[in-house]
Amino acid sequence: MKRKDWEAVIGLEIHAELNTRSKLFSADRNHFGDEPNTNISEVSVALPGTLPVLNREAVRKAVQFGLAIQGDVQLWSRFDRKSYFYPDSPRNYQITQLEFPIVKGGRLITFVDGDEKIFDINRVQLEDDAGMLKHFARFAGVDFNRAGVPMIEIVSEPCMRSAHEAVAYARGIRAILDYLDASDCNMEEGSIRFDVNVSVRKIGETDLRTRSEIKNMNSFAQLEVAIDHEINRHIGIYESERSVDQETFRWDPEAGTTVLMRTKEDAEDYRYFPDPDLLPLVLTQKEVDAEKEHLPELPLDRERRFCQEYGLAEQMSYCLISDKKLADYFEKALEKCKTAKNVANWIVVEFAGRLKDKGTPIWKSGIDPHDVGELVFMIEQDKITGKIAKSVADDMVAQPGVSPQMIVEANPAYQTFSDVEELKKIVHDVVEQNEETVQAVRAGKDRSFAFLVGQVMRVTKGSAPPKLVNKLLREEIGQ
């Protein structure tokens, strides 16, 4: 299979549940994890004679998202019925927006492998969610708690050319939802789900070939794997001189393959028509402008501010802003230590590495951001060395809430080498024992000087203040 001869064409439909207090068309509670069928009323289970009433807060959040992606918020939009029959759909239709969505167009600017890239968005539509089927050993049950929960469906253009780009786009959309506080974005609970459309074509072709769809992905890692699998499947079919059928799949992560759900389906199969129980949604330009005035700082704006204000590299800045809570944590840590690059490195590299096995982000670890700032400040003030700081960080992970100063004071092994006269003797001995290296230093070889510093640190077991070691070595060598 010669994948280099082929180009992938990928589009995503992202379904994001909005974190309103009540459902889209009723006053029923919108909350995950409650006892089955407790957040329901006659409207949620579609008893005859019930009528929908639109949730104003859901509309507001949809408008904010449309503004955040620089989309065209429609002052007039309409709800349609999408008919399908499944046990978790109490009405046997979904209320959505096919013909006249609340937002048309838009774009997402994000980073892919360190480079800024623009992805075009086709539309954003308001709709409600279905219930949940729960399978047990000998029977299945339906929980309607989720039925009627408000969602926005974000439909991209087929503008992605790799699984990697698709994941970057999905992460960017999730970040905007998070910054707007439009959704809790909990992928494990299904608050945000991805449907992906995949096709391939020969390099140089412009027409789109037959696509396949993978439904209800809720993991960035599995999304990338599933897309790559489907790209390879399509290429394999074409290279064996067969044709790809339009099919819908689900992803089986354990088997590492797509599983067929149903064959070709088009809009006509859903028998869309305007919902007769709902009036058109009419907004005023004044209302839209008011929402625009109150937009919070968005991910891209924050990334650029971090680069300009704190001097961070783009990659580090993007890593921080991709999770709003992590970016907030970083800025709180800066209240204790102003050296942004060092603080960022300790958060993104040192602490993230220590917390990886726990699967816990630092903002959820119990470690106070001020304590991280204090740890970095202690290094800069030569109160501890970088080596000791790594051990202190281990203890901070093991004992969340205990400050680095308290940890250092309670452990004699973490005290820095404070006897200057003794340190001078150690420096003198190191210089005498490494005459050739000293001559190389005098000849201007910086690596040789670093070797001498390392020898002093080895003798002092990493407890000597690096700045003082450098100073005493230079004096001893005569530089």
Residue, then its C-alpha position, 0 to 999 in steps of 0.5 A: m500500500k503506497r499511502k504517499d500517493w493518497e490524500a485523506v479528506i476528513g471532516l468532524e461533527i462535534h456534539a457538545e452538551l451545554n452545561t445549563r441548569s435545565k434541558l433545552f425544551s423543559a425545566d427538567r434538571n440537566h445533571f449527569g450521574d443521577e439515579p436513572n429516570t429521575n431528571i424527567s417529566e412529561v416533556s422529557v419522555a414525550l407524553p402526548g400533548t406536551l409542548p417544548v419551551l426553548n431554554r434562553e441560556a442554551v441560546r446564549k451559549a450557542v451565540q457566544f460560541g458562534l462569536a468565538i469562532q468568528g461565525d455569522v450568528q443568524l438573527w433568524s433560525r429555525f428548528d426541524r424534526k429529524s426522524y429516527f426510531y431507536p429505544d433511547s429517543p422517546r419522541n422518535y425524532q430529534i429537534t435540530q436545525l438543518e436548514f437554518p442553523i443559529v450560526k453559519g460559517g466560522r473558523l478555528i485557529t490552532f497549532v499543529d506541530g508548532d505551526e498555526k493552522i486555520f480550519d474552516i467551520n460550516r455551521v453550528q446548530l442547536e439540538d437536544d440529546a437522546g437518552m441512554l441505553k444501558h445493557f445488563a447481563r439479561f436485559a437492557g434498560v433506557d435512562f431518559n435523564r439525558a433526553g432533552v439535554p441541550m447540545i450544539e453540533i459543530v460541523s467542520e468543512p472537510c478541511m483536515r488532511s490527517a488524523h493528527e490535524a483532526v485531533a488538533y482541531a478537536r482539542g481546539i474546539r474543546a478549549i473554546l467550549d471550556y474557556l466560554d464555560a459552555s460545556d463541562c467537556n467531560m469526555e468520559e461522561g459523553s459531554i463532548r463526542f465526535d463523529v468523523n467523516v473520512s474519505v481518501r483521494k489520489i494526490g492532485e485530485t479535487d473531487l471528493r470520493t465516497r466517505s465513511e463515518i465513525k460515530n460517537m468517539n470520546s477520546f482524542a487518542q482513539l480518535e487519531v487511531a480510528i481515523d488512521h485505521e479508516i484511511n488505510r482501509h479506504i486506500g487498501i480497497y481502492e488499491s485492490e480495485r474495489s469501490v468504497d461503500q458509504e457506511t457508518f461504523r462504531w470504533d472498537p478500541e479493544a479490537g482496534t477496528t471499525v465495526l459496521m453499524r449501518t449502510k448508506e444514509d442521507a438526509e432524506d432518510y431522516r425525513y426532516f421538516p420544520d417543527p410545528d411546535l416551535l416558533p422560529l428563533v429570532l434574535t436582535q443585533k443588540e442582543v448579539d452585540a451584548e454577548k460579543e462585549h462579554l466574551p472572555e479571553l479565548p485560547l488563542d488570545r491567551e496563547r499570544r499574551f503568554c508569548q508576549e507578556y511572559g516570553l514563553a515559546e509558542q509550543m510551551s504557551y500552547c501547552l498551557i492554554s490548551d487546558k483553561k484550568l492549567a493556564d489559570y494554575f500557571e498564572k496563580a503560581l506566578e504570584k509567588c515567582k515571576t520567572a515565567k519560563n522556569v515556572a512553566n517548565w516545572i508545571v509542564v515537565e517536572f510535575a506533569g511527569r510525576l503525576k502521569d502515572k496517577g492520570t491526574p492533572i496538576w490542578k486536580s492534584g491538591i498541590d497549591p499553585h503558590d507552592v509550585g511558585e515557591l519551589v521555583f523561587m527557592i531554587e532561584q534564591d539558592k535556598i535549594t539546588g535543582k537536584i534537591a528541588k526534584s526530591v522536594a517535588d517528589d514529596m509535594v506529589a506524595q504530600p499534597g498541601v505541604s509547602p516546599q519550605m516545610i518539606v525542606e525544613a523537616n529534612p536535613a538532607y535537603q539543606t544546602f551546603s552552607d559552609v563556604e570555607e569547606l566548599k572552598k577546600i573542595v573546589h581547590d581539591v577538584v582544581e588540583q586533581n583536574e589540571e588538564t581540564v583546568q587548562a582547557v577552561r583557560a583556553g575557553k572550553d565551556r564544556s570543561f568548566a561544566f565538568l568541574v562544576g559537576q565534580v564539585m556537585r558530586v562531592t557535595k552530593g548536589s547540595a552546593p549552591p550552583k552560583l556559589v560553586n561557579k564563583l569559587l571555581r572561577e576565582e580558583i582557576g584565576q578567571 
